[in-house]
Amino acid sequence: MEEGVAFPQEEYLSLESGAEFFASQTYAAVAEDEKNGKIYGLYILHPNNVGRCGHICNASYAVKSEVRGLHIGKKLVTDCIEQGRLHGFSILQFNAVVASNTRARHLYEELGFVQLGVIPKGFRMKDGHYEDICPYYREL
């Protein structure tokens, strides 16, 4: 969130608002080093919509920049796919993948996600400029 290149929220979470936010998710997970207890990444999983579209879930991921390249993101997304199935969803959709986030896009495509198109200037970056977003989906 601090980098302002992925999550849509602009305000930082306090301990209180963070606890409320994570408790409201269908599922939340962390990537933790069992040897030292350090958290290297996380994801949240929740419905993308309700009613007739309630079978579609959405997720957001974060990986600490200093551990990029250790495949933490791949482990998080793979676990999320399984958790989506276990929670009764049949499609996982990403609404707002920033076009310049090529590492994430490559990972999603490697894991079978399909890009649905491009939404021009759909994401306002931390510095105020707009970038395109690319929605993705995958059947679970």
Buried (B, 14 or more C-beta within 10 A) or exposed (E): BEEBBBBEEEEEEEEEEEEEBBEEBBBBBEBEEEEEEEEBBBBBBBBBEEEEEEBBBBBBBBBBEEBEEBEBBEBBBEBBBEBBEEBEBEBBBBBBBBBBBEEBBEBBEEBEBEBEEEBEEBBEEEEEEEBBBBBBBBEB
